[in-house]
Amino acid sequence: MSNGTLTLAAAVFLGGLALTAGSASAAPLSVNSVQADSAIVTQVQMTRMERRMMERRMMERRMMKRRMMDRRMDRRVMERRMDRRMMNRM
């Protein structure tokens, strides 16, 4: 029983190493390779318009985060005020 599990674990480990070594290889790919599709993808320089769109999206995200934090702080302040009022009533 233990020999079987040991060989199974060794096979899984070696199989995992073979898969990771194949996908993480830094060697240039040949045309007939299985991973030739990823070699076709190239980087393209962004236009001014695309860059500006990304900047605007980042600015909107920052503004949304800031607004969320402000509202969260306002809620906490209101809760504290309500707590104080309740304590004064008692």
N, C-alpha and C positions, 0 to 999 in steps of 0.2 A: 504494500500500500504506500509506504513512504517513498520507495524507489520510483513508483509511478508518478506521484505528485512532484517529486524532485525533477524528473525528466520533463514533465509538463511545464513546470515553472521555468526551467532552463530554455525550453523551446519557445515559450512566450517571450522571455527576455531577449533571446537572440533574434526573434522575429521583429520585436519592437526596435532593436538596434538597427536591423537591416532597413526597416521602413524610414526611420529618422535619418539615417545616413544618406539614403537615396534622395530625400526631399530637401535636406539641408546642405547639399553639395554646392560648393562654390565654383565648380568647374563649368566652363562654357558648354552649352548644350548643342548637340548636333542636330541637323535638320530632321533626321530620321528618328529622333528620340521620342519617347512617350510624352515627355513634358514639353514638347515643342510649342504648345499653345501659349504657355506662359512666356516663352521667349519672344513671341510676336508682339506682346504688349510693350509699348515704348512710352517714355515720358514726353509730354508736350508742354511747351511754355504757355503759361496762362496769359490771357489778354488782360488789358486794363479793366475791362468791364467785368470779367470773371473775378479778378482780384477784388474789385470794389464790392461785388456781390458778397464775397466771403467776408470782407470787412464789415459790411452792414449786418450780416447774419451774426457775427461775433458781437457787434455792438448791441444788437437786439437781445442776445442771450444775456449779456452783462446787465442790461437794463431790466430784464425780467427777473434776474437773480436779485438785483438791488430792490426792486419793487416787492418781491416776496419777503426779503428780510425786513423791509420797512413795515409791511403789513403784520409780519410776525411780531415785531417789536411793539407795534401799536396794540395788538391783541393782548400782549403781556401787560402793557401799561393799563389798558382798560380793565383787565382782570384784577390787577392790584388795586385800582381805584374802587372797583366793586367790592372787593374784600374789605377794604378800609371802611367803606360805607356800611357794610353789613356789621362789622365789628362796632362801629359807633352806634348803631341802632340797638345793640344788645345792652 
